[in-house]
């Protein structure tokens, strides 16, 4: 699994961080998503998929 984010689409809702705190964070200055791990381990796959599903801006893409 590879995670790709589109910072331009991000609306800083923080749903991704709530779903997968080990993979996503937010910039302090504007709340835009920060990708901590573009290739998360298998045990985090469900959390990452949940994060992508709840992103209101559809800014997270998962490549299998």
WOWO-V858563 format. One record per pair of residues at least 12 apart in sequence whose ideal C-beta (glycine too) atoms are under 7 Angstrom apart, sorted by sequence separation. I is the first residue (numbers start at 1). GAP is how many residues later the second one is. D is the distance in Angstrom with one decimal. If there is no record, write none. Layout:
i=(I;I)
gap=(GAP;GAP)
d=(D;D)
This chain:
i=(14;24;23;49;12;22;23;48;22;14;16;23;12;12;3;12;23;10;22;10;20;7;23;7;33;20;24;5;19;20;23;5;19;20;3;19;3;16;19;2;15;2;3;1;1;15;16;15;15;13;1;16;3;11;11;1;10;9;9;10;9;6;5;5;3;4;3;4;1;2;1)
gap=(12;12;13;13;14;14;14;14;15;17;17;17;18;19;20;20;21;22;22;23;24;25;25;26;26;27;27;28;28;28;28;30;31;31;32;32;35;35;35;36;36;37;37;38;39;39;39;40;41;43;44;44;45;45;46;47;47;48;49;49;50;53;54;55;57;57;59;59;61;61;63)
d=(6.0;6.4;5.7;6.5;6.5;6.9;5.1;6.6;7.0;6.8;5.8;4.9;6.3;3.1;6.6;5.6;6.0;4.8;6.0;4.8;6.3;5.5;5.5;6.7;6.4;3.9;6.2;5.4;5.7;5.1;7.0;5.1;4.5;4.4;6.2;3.8;5.3;4.1;5.9;6.0;6.9;5.7;6.6;6.9;6.6;4.4;5.8;5.9;6.7;5.2;5.7;6.1;6.0;6.1;4.6;6.8;5.8;4.5;6.6;4.5;3.9;4.7;5.7;5.6;6.6;4.4;6.0;6.4;6.1;4.4;6.0)
